[in-house]
Amino acid sequence: MQSSVAPLRGFLQYWGEFIAVQRLPQRAARVRELEDAAENAVDVNELTRVTQELRTILEAARSEVAP
């Protein structure tokens, strides 16, 4: 039987990104605000703006964790 560490690596990457967001209270709060705004968006333009800002924050967190 052959096993893979890929699922573990994926989880560790996700967890690292989560911690990178949460360790900065202002960033974590902004992510929560953006998630709420995305859930309540009434038009595509608003949703696009919100998701772009969220993507920017998450990419910054990813770059802090990436090997």
PyMOL Python script that loads the backbone (N, CA, C, O; Angstrom):
from pymol import cmd

cmd.read_pdbstr("""\
ATOM      1  N   MET A   1       0.842  -1.185   0.000  1.00  0.00           N
ATOM      2  CA  MET A   1       0.000   0.000   0.000  1.00  0.00           C
ATOM      3  C   MET A   1       0.887   1.248   0.000  1.00  0.00           C
ATOM      4  O   MET A   1       1.871   1.328   0.734  1.00  0.00           O
ATOM      5  N   GLN A   2       0.523   2.199  -0.822  1.00  0.00           N
ATOM      6  CA  GLN A   2       1.306   3.422  -0.942  1.00  0.00           C
ATOM      7  C   GLN A   2       0.504   4.575  -0.347  1.00  0.00           C
ATOM      8  O   GLN A   2      -0.688   4.723  -0.620  1.00  0.00           O
ATOM      9  N   SER A   3       1.169   5.384   0.464  1.00  0.00           N
ATOM     10  CA  SER A   3       0.476   6.534   1.038  1.00  0.00           C
ATOM     11  C   SER A   3       1.117   7.816   0.529  1.00  0.00           C
ATOM     12  O   SER A   3       2.235   7.815   0.014  1.00  0.00           O
ATOM     13  N   SER A   4       0.396   8.881   0.684  1.00  0.00           N
ATOM     14  CA  SER A   4       0.860  10.170   0.204  1.00  0.00           C
ATOM     15  C   SER A   4       0.773  11.186   1.335  1.00  0.00           C
ATOM     16  O   SER A   4      -0.143  11.150   2.156  1.00  0.00           O
ATOM     17  N   VAL A   5       1.735  12.082   1.359  1.00  0.00           N
ATOM     18  CA  VAL A   5       1.693  13.153   2.343  1.00  0.00           C
ATOM     19  C   VAL A   5       1.022  14.406   1.776  1.00  0.00           C
ATOM     20  O   VAL A   5       0.936  15.430   2.454  1.00  0.00           O
ATOM     21  N   ALA A   6       0.553  14.321   0.545  1.00  0.00           N
ATOM     22  CA  ALA A   6      -0.081  15.482  -0.093  1.00  0.00           C
ATOM     23  C   ALA A   6      -1.261  16.030   0.712  1.00  0.00           C
ATOM     24  O   ALA A   6      -1.357  17.246   0.880  1.00  0.00           O
ATOM     25  N   PRO A   7      -2.160  15.184   1.215  1.00  0.00           N
ATOM     26  CA  PRO A   7      -3.257  15.734   2.016  1.00  0.00           C
ATOM     27  C   PRO A   7      -2.759  16.463   3.266  1.00  0.00           C
ATOM     28  O   PRO A   7      -3.310  17.496   3.649  1.00  0.00           O
ATOM     29  N   LEU A   8      -1.732  15.931   3.889  1.00  0.00           N
ATOM     30  CA  LEU A   8      -1.168  16.578   5.072  1.00  0.00           C
ATOM     31  C   LEU A   8      -0.547  17.922   4.695  1.00  0.00           C
ATOM     32  O   LEU A   8      -0.740  18.910   5.403  1.00  0.00           O
ATOM     33  N   ARG A   9       0.180  17.967   3.612  1.00  0.00           N
ATOM     34  CA  ARG A   9       0.775  19.228   3.155  1.00  0.00           C
ATOM     35  C   ARG A   9      -0.307  20.259   2.839  1.00  0.00           C
ATOM     36  O   ARG A   9      -0.175  21.437   3.173  1.00  0.00           O
ATOM     37  N   GLY A  10      -1.369  19.804   2.198  1.00  0.00           N
ATOM     38  CA  GLY A  10      -2.478  20.712   1.888  1.00  0.00           C
ATOM     39  C   GLY A  10      -3.103  21.280   3.146  1.00  0.00           C
ATOM     40  O   GLY A  10      -3.392  22.475   3.223  1.00  0.00           O
ATOM     41  N   PHE A  11      -3.311  20.421   4.132  1.00  0.00           N
ATOM     42  CA  PHE A  11      -3.886  20.880   5.400  1.00  0.00           C
ATOM     43  C   PHE A  11      -2.950  21.868   6.081  1.00  0.00           C
ATOM     44  O   PHE A  11      -3.398  22.909   6.562  1.00  0.00           O
ATOM     45  N   LEU A  12      -1.658  21.558   6.127  1.00  0.00           N
ATOM     46  CA  LEU A  12      -0.700  22.449   6.777  1.00  0.00           C
ATOM     47  C   LEU A  12      -0.634  23.804   6.081  1.00  0.00           C
ATOM     48  O   LEU A  12      -0.482  24.830   6.743  1.00  0.00           O
ATOM     49  N   GLN A  13      -0.746  23.818   4.763  1.00  0.00           N
ATOM     50  CA  GLN A  13      -0.764  25.082   4.021  1.00  0.00           C
ATOM     51  C   GLN A  13      -2.018  25.880   4.393  1.00  0.00           C
ATOM     52  O   GLN A  13      -1.941  27.076   4.672  1.00  0.00           O
ATOM     53  N   TYR A  14      -3.177  25.203   4.393  1.00  0.00           N
ATOM     54  CA  TYR A  14      -4.431  25.868   4.763  1.00  0.00           C
ATOM     55  C   TYR A  14      -4.341  26.418   6.191  1.00  0.00           C
ATOM     56  O   TYR A  14      -4.710  27.563   6.448  1.00  0.00           O
ATOM     57  N   TRP A  15      -3.849  25.593   7.105  1.00  0.00           N
ATOM     58  CA  TRP A  15      -3.765  25.994   8.509  1.00  0.00           C
ATOM     59  C   TRP A  15      -2.801  27.170   8.665  1.00  0.00           C
ATOM     60  O   TRP A  15      -3.079  28.101   9.421  1.00  0.00           O
ATOM     61  N   GLY A  16      -1.684  27.136   7.966  1.00  0.00           N
ATOM     62  CA  GLY A  16      -0.738  28.241   8.025  1.00  0.00           C
ATOM     63  C   GLY A  16      -1.350  29.543   7.537  1.00  0.00           C
ATOM     64  O   GLY A  16      -1.121  30.598   8.129  1.00  0.00           O
ATOM     65  N   GLU A  17      -2.120  29.478   6.468  1.00  0.00           N
ATOM     66  CA  GLU A  17      -2.790  30.667   5.943  1.00  0.00           C
ATOM     67  C   GLU A  17      -3.822  31.186   6.937  1.00  0.00           C
ATOM     68  O   GLU A  17      -3.952  32.394   7.139  1.00  0.00           O
ATOM     69  N   PHE A  18      -4.548  30.269   7.550  1.00  0.00           N
ATOM     70  CA  PHE A  18      -5.545  30.653   8.557  1.00  0.00           C
ATOM     71  C   PHE A  18      -4.862  31.390   9.713  1.00  0.00           C
ATOM     72  O   PHE A  18      -5.333  32.438  10.155  1.00  0.00           O
ATOM     73  N   ILE A  19      -3.760  30.835  10.192  1.00  0.00           N
ATOM     74  CA  ILE A  19      -3.030  31.460  11.300  1.00  0.00           C
ATOM     75  C   ILE A  19      -2.456  32.806  10.874  1.00  0.00           C
ATOM     76  O   ILE A  19      -2.469  33.759  11.653  1.00  0.00           O
ATOM     77  N   ALA A  20      -1.954  32.893   9.644  1.00  0.00           N
ATOM     78  CA  ALA A  20      -1.409  34.164   9.154  1.00  0.00           C
ATOM     79  C   ALA A  20      -2.466  35.258   9.147  1.00  0.00           C
ATOM     80  O   ALA A  20      -2.155  36.420   9.406  1.00  0.00           O
ATOM     81  N   VAL A  21      -3.703  34.902   8.856  1.00  0.00           N
ATOM     82  CA  VAL A  21      -4.802  35.877   8.896  1.00  0.00           C
ATOM     83  C   VAL A  21      -5.159  36.190  10.345  1.00  0.00           C
ATOM     84  O   VAL A  21      -5.292  37.359  10.708  1.00  0.00           O
ATOM     85  N   GLN A  22      -5.314  35.177  11.164  1.00  0.00           N
ATOM     86  CA  GLN A  22      -5.805  35.352  12.523  1.00  0.00           C
ATOM     87  C   GLN A  22      -4.813  36.032  13.464  1.00  0.00           C
ATOM     88  O   GLN A  22      -5.220  36.621  14.465  1.00  0.00           O
ATOM     89  N   ARG A  23      -3.527  35.961  13.158  1.00  0.00           N
ATOM     90  CA  ARG A  23      -2.540  36.541  14.072  1.00  0.00           C
ATOM     91  C   ARG A  23      -2.542  38.066  14.059  1.00  0.00           C
ATOM     92  O   ARG A  23      -1.963  38.702  14.939  1.00  0.00           O
ATOM     93  N   LEU A  24      -3.191  38.643  13.065  1.00  0.00           N
ATOM     94  CA  LEU A  24      -3.339  40.099  13.000  1.00  0.00           C
ATOM     95  C   LEU A  24      -4.822  40.431  13.183  1.00  0.00           C
ATOM     96  O   LEU A  24      -5.611  40.254  12.255  1.00  0.00           O
ATOM     97  N   PRO A  25      -5.203  40.905  14.357  1.00  0.00           N
ATOM     98  CA  PRO A  25      -6.624  41.126  14.649  1.00  0.00           C
ATOM     99  C   PRO A  25      -7.349  42.001  13.630  1.00  0.00           C
ATOM    100  O   PRO A  25      -8.502  41.732  13.292  1.00  0.00           O
ATOM    101  N   GLN A  26      -6.687  43.039  13.142  1.00  0.00           N
ATOM    102  CA  GLN A  26      -7.358  43.910  12.168  1.00  0.00           C
ATOM    103  C   GLN A  26      -7.602  43.172  10.858  1.00  0.00           C
ATOM    104  O   GLN A  26      -8.644  43.351  10.228  1.00  0.00           O
ATOM    105  N   ARG A  27      -6.653  42.352  10.451  1.00  0.00           N
ATOM    106  CA  ARG A  27      -6.815  41.585   9.207  1.00  0.00           C
ATOM    107  C   ARG A  27      -7.908  40.541   9.382  1.00  0.00           C
ATOM    108  O   ARG A  27      -8.728  40.343   8.486  1.00  0.00           O
ATOM    109  N   ALA A  28      -7.924  39.876  10.520  1.00  0.00           N
ATOM    110  CA  ALA A  28      -8.948  38.866  10.770  1.00  0.00           C
ATOM    111  C   ALA A  28     -10.342  39.502  10.779  1.00  0.00           C
ATOM    112  O   ALA A  28     -11.291  38.946  10.226  1.00  0.00           O
ATOM    113  N   ALA A  29     -10.450  40.661  11.406  1.00  0.00           N
ATOM    114  CA  ALA A  29     -11.738  41.356  11.450  1.00  0.00           C
ATOM    115  C   ALA A  29     -12.170  41.765  10.043  1.00  0.00           C
ATOM    116  O   ALA A  29     -13.349  41.665   9.703  1.00  0.00           O
ATOM    117  N   ARG A  30     -11.231  42.221   9.232  1.00  0.00           N
ATOM    118  CA  ARG A  30     -11.578  42.631   7.863  1.00  0.00           C
ATOM    119  C   ARG A  30     -12.043  41.441   7.042  1.00  0.00           C
ATOM    120  O   ARG A  30     -12.976  41.562   6.249  1.00  0.00           O
ATOM    121  N   VAL A  31     -11.402  40.293   7.223  1.00  0.00           N
ATOM    122  CA  VAL A  31     -11.837  39.090   6.510  1.00  0.00           C
ATOM    123  C   VAL A  31     -13.269  38.749   6.898  1.00  0.00           C
ATOM    124  O   VAL A  31     -14.082  38.427   6.031  1.00  0.00           O
ATOM    125  N   ARG A  32     -13.587  38.815   8.175  1.00  0.00           N
ATOM    126  CA  ARG A  32     -14.972  38.534   8.614  1.00  0.00           C
ATOM    127  C   ARG A  32     -15.951  39.533   8.003  1.00  0.00           C
ATOM    128  O   ARG A  32     -17.038  39.151   7.569  1.00  0.00           O
ATOM    129  N   GLU A  33     -15.569  40.817   7.968  1.00  0.00           N
ATOM    130  CA  GLU A  33     -16.436  41.830   7.356  1.00  0.00           C
ATOM    131  C   GLU A  33     -16.664  41.529   5.872  1.00  0.00           C
ATOM    132  O   GLU A  33     -17.785  41.630   5.373  1.00  0.00           O
ATOM    133  N   LEU A  34     -15.601  41.164   5.185  1.00  0.00           N
ATOM    134  CA  LEU A  34     -15.715  40.873   3.759  1.00  0.00           C
ATOM    135  C   LEU A  34     -16.540  39.619   3.509  1.00  0.00           C
ATOM    136  O   LEU A  34     -17.307  39.566   2.548  1.00  0.00           O
ATOM    137  N   GLU A  35     -16.392  38.613   4.358  1.00  0.00           N
ATOM    138  CA  GLU A  35     -17.217  37.404   4.218  1.00  0.00           C
ATOM    139  C   GLU A  35     -18.697  37.738   4.386  1.00  0.00           C
ATOM    140  O   GLU A  35     -19.541  37.239   3.640  1.00  0.00           O
ATOM    141  N   ASP A  36     -19.008  38.582   5.369  1.00  0.00           N
ATOM    142  CA  ASP A  36     -20.397  39.007   5.567  1.00  0.00           C
ATOM    143  C   ASP A  36     -20.889  39.819   4.373  1.00  0.00           C
ATOM    144  O   ASP A  36     -22.015  39.636   3.909  1.00  0.00           O
ATOM    145  N   ALA A  37     -20.035  40.719   3.878  1.00  0.00           N
ATOM    146  CA  ALA A  37     -20.416  41.542   2.733  1.00  0.00           C
ATOM    147  C   ALA A  37     -20.668  40.672   1.503  1.00  0.00           C
ATOM    148  O   ALA A  37     -21.602  40.929   0.742  1.00  0.00           O
ATOM    149  N   ALA A  38     -19.843  39.645   1.304  1.00  0.00           N
ATOM    150  CA  ALA A  38     -20.031  38.752   0.154  1.00  0.00           C
ATOM    151  C   ALA A  38     -21.346  37.994   0.280  1.00  0.00           C
ATOM    152  O   ALA A  38     -22.066  37.805  -0.700  1.00  0.00           O
ATOM    153  N   GLU A  39     -21.645  37.568   1.487  1.00  0.00           N
ATOM    154  CA  GLU A  39     -22.891  36.829   1.704  1.00  0.00           C
ATOM    155  C   GLU A  39     -24.113  37.700   1.447  1.00  0.00           C
ATOM    156  O   GLU A  39     -25.156  37.205   1.019  1.00  0.00           O
ATOM    157  N   ASN A  40     -23.985  38.997   1.708  1.00  0.00           N
ATOM    158  CA  ASN A  40     -25.126  39.903   1.590  1.00  0.00           C
ATOM    159  C   ASN A  40     -25.076  40.796   0.349  1.00  0.00           C
ATOM    160  O   ASN A  40     -25.894  41.705   0.208  1.00  0.00           O
ATOM    161  N   ALA A  41     -24.128  40.544  -0.545  1.00  0.00           N
ATOM    162  CA  ALA A  41     -23.997  41.374  -1.750  1.00  0.00           C
ATOM    163  C   ALA A  41     -25.275  41.298  -2.580  1.00  0.00           C
ATOM    164  O   ALA A  41     -25.883  40.239  -2.736  1.00  0.00           O
ATOM    165  N   VAL A  42     -25.658  42.463  -3.106  1.00  0.00           N
ATOM    166  CA  VAL A  42     -26.905  42.522  -3.878  1.00  0.00           C
ATOM    167  C   VAL A  42     -26.675  42.608  -5.382  1.00  0.00           C
ATOM    168  O   VAL A  42     -27.609  42.446  -6.168  1.00  0.00           O
ATOM    169  N   ASP A  43     -25.425  42.865  -5.785  1.00  0.00           N
ATOM    170  CA  ASP A  43     -25.154  42.884  -7.224  1.00  0.00           C
ATOM    171  C   ASP A  43     -23.742  42.353  -7.506  1.00  0.00           C
ATOM    172  O   ASP A  43     -22.912  42.224  -6.605  1.00  0.00           O
ATOM    173  N   VAL A  44     -23.506  42.058  -8.755  1.00  0.00           N
ATOM    174  CA  VAL A  44     -22.247  41.442  -9.170  1.00  0.00           C
ATOM    175  C   VAL A  44     -21.063  42.374  -8.937  1.00  0.00           C
ATOM    176  O   VAL A  44     -19.991  41.910  -8.548  1.00  0.00           O
ATOM    177  N   ASN A  45     -21.226  43.656  -9.162  1.00  0.00           N
ATOM    178  CA  ASN A  45     -20.122  44.602  -8.972  1.00  0.00           C
ATOM    179  C   ASN A  45     -19.673  44.643  -7.523  1.00  0.00           C
ATOM    180  O   ASN A  45     -18.475  44.645  -7.239  1.00  0.00           O
ATOM    181  N   GLU A  46     -20.616  44.675  -6.619  1.00  0.00           N
ATOM    182  CA  GLU A  46     -20.287  44.675  -5.194  1.00  0.00           C
ATOM    183  C   GLU A  46     -19.580  43.372  -4.814  1.00  0.00           C
ATOM    184  O   GLU A  46     -18.575  43.389  -4.103  1.00  0.00           O
ATOM    185  N   LEU A  47     -20.105  42.260  -5.287  1.00  0.00           N
ATOM    186  CA  LEU A  47     -19.501  40.964  -4.986  1.00  0.00           C
ATOM    187  C   LEU A  47     -18.087  40.875  -5.559  1.00  0.00           C
ATOM    188  O   LEU A  47     -17.188  40.340  -4.910  1.00  0.00           O
ATOM    189  N   THR A  48     -17.887  41.389  -6.755  1.00  0.00           N
ATOM    190  CA  THR A  48     -16.564  41.385  -7.373  1.00  0.00           C
ATOM    191  C   THR A  48     -15.573  42.200  -6.553  1.00  0.00           C
ATOM    192  O   THR A  48     -14.445  41.761  -6.329  1.00  0.00           O
ATOM    193  N   ARG A  49     -15.982  43.375  -6.107  1.00  0.00           N
ATOM    194  CA  ARG A  49     -15.115  44.230  -5.296  1.00  0.00           C
ATOM    195  C   ARG A  49     -14.738  43.538  -3.996  1.00  0.00           C
ATOM    196  O   ARG A  49     -13.573  43.533  -3.598  1.00  0.00           O
ATOM    197  N   VAL A  50     -15.726  42.958  -3.342  1.00  0.00           N
ATOM    198  CA  VAL A  50     -15.505  42.290  -2.061  1.00  0.00           C
ATOM    199  C   VAL A  50     -14.589  41.085  -2.223  1.00  0.00           C
ATOM    200  O   VAL A  50     -13.654  40.905  -1.443  1.00  0.00           O
ATOM    201  N   THR A  51     -14.849  40.268  -3.221  1.00  0.00           N
ATOM    202  CA  THR A  51     -14.035  39.068  -3.398  1.00  0.00           C
ATOM    203  C   THR A  51     -12.608  39.417  -3.815  1.00  0.00           C
ATOM    204  O   THR A  51     -11.674  38.694  -3.467  1.00  0.00           O
ATOM    205  N   GLN A  52     -12.425  40.502  -4.548  1.00  0.00           N
ATOM    206  CA  GLN A  52     -11.071  40.913  -4.919  1.00  0.00           C
ATOM    207  C   GLN A  52     -10.276  41.330  -3.685  1.00  0.00           C
ATOM    208  O   GLN A  52      -9.109  40.964  -3.546  1.00  0.00           O
ATOM    209  N   GLU A  53     -10.891  42.082  -2.806  1.00  0.00           N
ATOM    210  CA  GLU A  53     -10.189  42.484  -1.580  1.00  0.00           C
ATOM    211  C   GLU A  53      -9.891  41.265  -0.712  1.00  0.00           C
ATOM    212  O   GLU A  53      -8.805  41.150  -0.145  1.00  0.00           O
ATOM    213  N   LEU A  54     -10.842  40.374  -0.613  1.00  0.00           N
ATOM    214  CA  LEU A  54     -10.631  39.145   0.154  1.00  0.00           C
ATOM    215  C   LEU A  54      -9.494  38.321  -0.449  1.00  0.00           C
ATOM    216  O   LEU A  54      -8.644  37.801   0.273  1.00  0.00           O
ATOM    217  N   ARG A  55      -9.486  38.209  -1.758  1.00  0.00           N
ATOM    218  CA  ARG A  55      -8.422  37.471  -2.454  1.00  0.00           C
ATOM    219  C   ARG A  55      -7.054  38.103  -2.167  1.00  0.00           C
ATOM    220  O   ARG A  55      -6.078  37.385  -1.953  1.00  0.00           O
ATOM    221  N   THR A  56      -6.977  39.421  -2.159  1.00  0.00           N
ATOM    222  CA  THR A  56      -5.723  40.116  -1.887  1.00  0.00           C
ATOM    223  C   THR A  56      -5.210  39.785  -0.488  1.00  0.00           C
ATOM    224  O   THR A  56      -4.021  39.527  -0.303  1.00  0.00           O
ATOM    225  N   ILE A  57      -6.097  39.793   0.483  1.00  0.00           N
ATOM    226  CA  ILE A  57      -5.713  39.475   1.855  1.00  0.00           C
ATOM    227  C   ILE A  57      -5.233  38.027   1.957  1.00  0.00           C
ATOM    228  O   ILE A  57      -4.211  37.746   2.583  1.00  0.00           O
ATOM    229  N   LEU A  58      -5.972  37.123   1.345  1.00  0.00           N
ATOM    230  CA  LEU A  58      -5.604  35.707   1.428  1.00  0.00           C
ATOM    231  C   LEU A  58      -4.309  35.412   0.674  1.00  0.00           C
ATOM    232  O   LEU A  58      -3.533  34.557   1.101  1.00  0.00           O
ATOM    233  N   GLU A  59      -4.066  36.093  -0.423  1.00  0.00           N
ATOM    234  CA  GLU A  59      -2.805  35.915  -1.145  1.00  0.00           C
ATOM    235  C   GLU A  59      -1.631  36.417  -0.308  1.00  0.00           C
ATOM    236  O   GLU A  59      -0.555  35.819  -0.327  1.00  0.00           O
ATOM    237  N   ALA A  60      -1.832  37.508   0.425  1.00  0.00           N
ATOM    238  CA  ALA A  60      -0.776  38.006   1.316  1.00  0.00           C
ATOM    239  C   ALA A  60      -0.492  36.978   2.406  1.00  0.00           C
ATOM    240  O   ALA A  60       0.668  36.718   2.724  1.00  0.00           O
ATOM    241  N   ALA A  61      -1.534  36.397   2.975  1.00  0.00           N
ATOM    242  CA  ALA A  61      -1.343  35.367   3.997  1.00  0.00           C
ATOM    243  C   ALA A  61      -0.629  34.154   3.402  1.00  0.00           C
ATOM    244  O   ALA A  61       0.254  33.580   4.040  1.00  0.00           O
ATOM    245  N   ARG A  62      -1.002  33.767   2.194  1.00  0.00           N
ATOM    246  CA  ARG A  62      -0.373  32.627   1.527  1.00  0.00           C
ATOM    247  C   ARG A  62       1.111  32.886   1.312  1.00  0.00           C
ATOM    248  O   ARG A  62       1.929  31.986   1.498  1.00  0.00           O
ATOM    249  N   SER A  63       1.464  34.101   0.924  1.00  0.00           N
ATOM    250  CA  SER A  63       2.863  34.413   0.674  1.00  0.00           C
ATOM    251  C   SER A  63       3.686  34.397   1.964  1.00  0.00           C
ATOM    252  O   SER A  63       4.896  34.177   1.919  1.00  0.00           O
ATOM    253  N   GLU A  64       3.051  34.626   3.101  1.00  0.00           N
ATOM    254  CA  GLU A  64       3.747  34.560   4.388  1.00  0.00           C
ATOM    255  C   GLU A  64       4.057  33.118   4.781  1.00  0.00           C
ATOM    256  O   GLU A  64       4.976  32.862   5.559  1.00  0.00           O
ATOM    257  N   VAL A  65       3.288  32.186   4.241  1.00  0.00           N
ATOM    258  CA  VAL A  65       3.405  30.786   4.622  1.00  0.00           C
ATOM    259  C   VAL A  65       4.150  29.961   3.592  1.00  0.00           C
ATOM    260  O   VAL A  65       4.797  28.971   3.937  1.00  0.00           O
ATOM    261  N   ALA A  66       4.068  30.351   2.352  1.00  0.00           N
ATOM    262  CA  ALA A  66       4.619  29.552   1.253  1.00  0.00           C
ATOM    263  C   ALA A  66       6.101  29.264   1.455  1.00  0.00           C
ATOM    264  O   ALA A  66       6.868  30.136   1.864  1.00  0.00           O
ATOM    265  N   PRO A  67       6.488  28.036   1.164  1.00  0.00           N
ATOM    266  CA  PRO A  67       7.906  27.669   1.334  1.00  0.00           C
ATOM    267  C   PRO A  67       8.803  28.359   0.332  1.00  0.00           C
ATOM    268  O   PRO A  67      10.017  28.154   0.347  1.00  0.00           O
TER     269      PRO A  67
END
""", "prot")
cmd.dss("prot")
cmd.show_as("cartoon", "prot")
cmd.util.cbc("prot")
cmd.orient("prot")
